[in-house]
Amino acid sequence: MRLRGKKNIRESLEKQPDLVVLEPQKLRGRWHEFFGNENPIHIECGMGKGQFISRLSGNNPNINYIGMDMYDELLKRGSEKARKLWKDEKGMDEVPNLALVRGNVEFLDKMFEPGELERVYLNFSDPWPKSKHGKRRLTHPRFLMMYKEALNDIGEIHFKTDSLSLFEFSLNSFSAAEIQMRNISLDLHRQSLRDDLVLTEYESKFVAKGMPIYRLEAVVGPKVQEEHRRLVAEDLAAQLRRGTTKNYEAGDDEDEDSESDE
Ligand SMILES: C[S@@+](CC[C@H](N)C(=O)[O-])C[C@H]1O[C@@H](n2cnc3c(N)ncnc32)[C@H](O)[C@@H]1O
């Protein structure tokens, strides 16, 4: 019975080659052919049921999105969600700027050429609390190096989690990989629900329980790093001139040095 269910799910995925990619390594270096344009590509590693990536695809038609997960069942849920969203909101049967990919982040380098991606989203990645499993955490330096390789000149990593221990580990991990961070928040929705940011399935549940969400943005590509350093230096100089100090709260519009399209 269980096997038949799995077979049906696989068959349904195979019938959707416009949206579902079961052999992503075949598209390495050719993702723009899949999307039919040269728009930047943003990926969510571990998309779960796909609420976040489907919503982003609807919000930002000029960005190509990839939702990656390891399980067929999740890809099926994601495909249903994305198609419904595009049908309800845009009256379209196609989802032109989204690919739902079955893949393991361990093999990211087999799926993307260096510089092929512009942003990596890591949302509520499995925390793997036992230290002997530390290498499996998606913010372990070995993964950060893989993202760094796949990201382009203005590449960034956006990371959200409910796990304090994973966030602490990740801060050290980004630091060890010499990757600068900005807009760090230890309670993303502290004042009120951040309606400029799209919530994931897990996030909605944790927020409903009143749990804090930890978030950071990492500037990875050399161009975005340079721009970030310039803005920080300019800002510091302005503060010194005025004799004021800046409030470095994440999401404070005055302090934003990056555009949020989430
Ligand atoms: C806790 S869920 C979070 C799902 C979603 N991002 C959210 O916030 O609602 C983590 C997801 O990451 C996926 N995942 C874990 N390790 C992965 C890996 N190495 N490659 C691809 N997906 C992975 C799991 O299958 C699961 O769907």
The ligand as an SDF file (V2000), in Angstrom:
LIG
                    3D

 27 29  0  0  0  0  0  0  0  0999 V2000
   12.4990   21.6530    9.6070 C   0  0  0  0  0  0  0  0  0  0  0  0
   12.1160   21.5610    7.9250 S   0  0  0  0  0  0  0  0  0  0  0  0
   11.8890   23.2770    7.4140 C   0  0  0  0  0  0  0  0  0  0  0  0
   11.0610   23.4000    6.1790 C   0  0  0  0  0  0  0  0  0  0  0  0
   10.8250   24.8260    5.6730 C   0  0  0  0  0  0  0  0  0  0  0  0
   12.0630   25.4580    5.2730 N   0  0  0  0  0  0  0  0  0  0  0  0
   10.1260   25.6820    6.6940 C   0  0  0  0  0  0  0  0  0  0  0  0
   10.7500   26.5780    7.2640 O   0  0  0  0  0  0  0  0  0  0  0  0
    8.9220   25.4730    6.9150 O   0  0  0  0  0  0  0  0  0  0  0  0
   13.6970   21.1710    7.2130 C   0  0  0  0  0  0  0  0  0  0  0  0
   13.5940   20.6380    5.8110 C   0  0  0  0  0  0  0  0  0  0  0  0
   14.8980   20.5280    5.2780 O   0  0  0  0  0  0  0  0  0  0  0  0
   14.9840   19.3220    4.5260 C   0  0  0  0  0  0  0  0  0  0  0  0
   16.4100   18.9280    4.5120 N   0  0  0  0  0  0  0  0  0  0  0  0
   17.1680   18.5890    5.5720 C   0  0  0  0  0  0  0  0  0  0  0  0
   18.4250   18.2890    5.1900 N   0  0  0  0  0  0  0  0  0  0  0  0
   18.4570   18.4420    3.8510 C   0  0  0  0  0  0  0  0  0  0  0  0
   19.4580   18.2510    2.8650 C   0  0  0  0  0  0  0  0  0  0  0  0
   20.6990   17.8470    3.1960 N   0  0  0  0  0  0  0  0  0  0  0  0
   19.1450   18.4920    1.5660 N   0  0  0  0  0  0  0  0  0  0  0  0
   17.8840   18.8870    1.2210 C   0  0  0  0  0  0  0  0  0  0  0  0
   16.8990   19.0760    2.1220 N   0  0  0  0  0  0  0  0  0  0  0  0
   17.1650   18.8520    3.4060 C   0  0  0  0  0  0  0  0  0  0  0  0
   14.0770   18.3530    5.2520 C   0  0  0  0  0  0  0  0  0  0  0  0
   13.6240   17.3040    4.4100 O   0  0  0  0  0  0  0  0  0  0  0  0
   12.9420   19.2720    5.6880 C   0  0  0  0  0  0  0  0  0  0  0  0
   11.9050   19.3210    4.7370 O   0  0  0  0  0  0  0  0  0  0  0  0
  1  2  1  0
  2  3  1  0
  2 10  1  0
  3  4  1  0
  4  5  1  0
  5  6  1  0
  5  7  1  0
  7  8  2  0
  7  9  1  0
 10 11  1  0
 11 12  1  0
 11 26  1  0
 12 13  1  0
 13 14  1  0
 13 24  1  0
 14 15  1  0
 14 23  1  0
 15 16  2  0
 16 17  1  0
 17 18  1  0
 17 23  2  0
 18 19  1  0
 18 20  2  0
 20 21  1  0
 21 22  2  0
 22 23  1  0
 24 25  1  0
 24 26  1  0
 26 27  1  0
M  CHG  2   2   1   9  -1
M  END
$$$$
